[in-house]
Amino acid sequence: MISGTIGVAVGTLFGWGVVQVLPANTFGGSLTIPIPQIAEVVVLAALATLVAAWLPARRAGKLDVLDAISH
């Protein structure tokens, strides 16, 4: 979630910078931030992270702590 948030912030900042540098009549000349699409991507990334971490977390939860430390 942290990297997704940082990525959205940096991408928005770069997009704003490009809009400021380009001439006014190029590509529309105004900045629009697609909040629903950005939120959708962040939520999908969070769900993918949870799915990817589910099995390793279950396996780690079943280990005896002292056995895990000894390896």
C-alpha positions as CSV (number, residue, x, y, z in Angstrom):
1,M,0.0,0.0,0.0
2,I,2.9,2.4,0.7
3,S,4.5,1.9,-2.7
4,G,1.1,2.3,-4.4
5,T,0.4,5.5,-2.6
6,I,3.9,6.8,-3.4
7,G,3.5,5.8,-7.0
8,V,0.2,7.6,-7.3
9,A,1.6,10.7,-5.7
10,V,4.8,10.7,-7.9
11,G,2.8,10.0,-11.0
12,T,0.4,12.8,-10.3
13,L,3.3,15.2,-9.6
14,F,5.0,14.2,-12.9
15,G,1.8,14.6,-14.8
16,W,1.2,18.1,-13.3
17,G,4.8,19.0,-14.3
18,V,4.3,17.8,-17.8
19,V,1.1,19.8,-18.2
20,Q,2.9,22.9,-16.9
21,V,5.8,22.6,-19.3
22,L,3.8,21.8,-22.5
23,P,2.3,24.6,-24.5
24,A,-1.4,25.4,-23.6
25,N,-2.8,24.0,-26.9
26,T,-1.0,20.6,-26.7
27,F,-3.1,17.6,-25.5
28,G,-5.8,19.8,-24.1
29,G,-3.6,21.8,-21.8
30,S,-5.3,21.0,-18.5
31,L,-4.7,18.5,-15.8
32,T,-7.5,16.1,-15.0
33,I,-7.0,13.5,-12.3
34,P,-9.1,10.3,-12.8
35,I,-9.8,9.7,-9.1
36,P,-12.1,6.6,-9.7
37,Q,-9.6,4.8,-11.9
38,I,-6.7,5.6,-9.5
39,A,-8.8,4.3,-6.5
40,E,-9.7,1.2,-8.5
41,V,-6.0,0.4,-9.3
42,V,-5.0,1.0,-5.7
43,V,-7.7,-1.3,-4.4
44,L,-6.9,-4.0,-6.9
45,A,-3.2,-3.8,-5.9
46,A,-4.1,-4.2,-2.2
47,L,-6.3,-7.2,-3.0
48,A,-3.5,-8.8,-5.1
49,T,-1.1,-8.2,-2.2
50,L,-3.5,-9.9,0.3
51,V,-4.0,-12.9,-2.0
52,A,-0.2,-13.3,-2.6
53,A,0.6,-13.1,1.1
54,W,-2.2,-15.4,2.3
55,L,-0.5,-18.8,1.8
56,P,2.9,-17.9,3.2
57,A,1.3,-16.2,6.2
58,R,-0.8,-19.4,6.9
59,R,2.3,-21.5,6.7
60,A,4.3,-19.2,9.0
61,G,1.5,-19.2,11.5
62,K,1.6,-22.9,11.8
63,L,5.4,-23.1,12.6
64,D,6.6,-23.5,16.1
65,V,8.6,-20.4,17.0
66,L,11.6,-22.1,18.5
67,D,11.8,-24.5,15.5
68,A,11.7,-21.5,13.1
69,I,14.4,-19.7,15.0
70,S,16.7,-22.8,15.1
71,H,16.9,-23.0,11.3
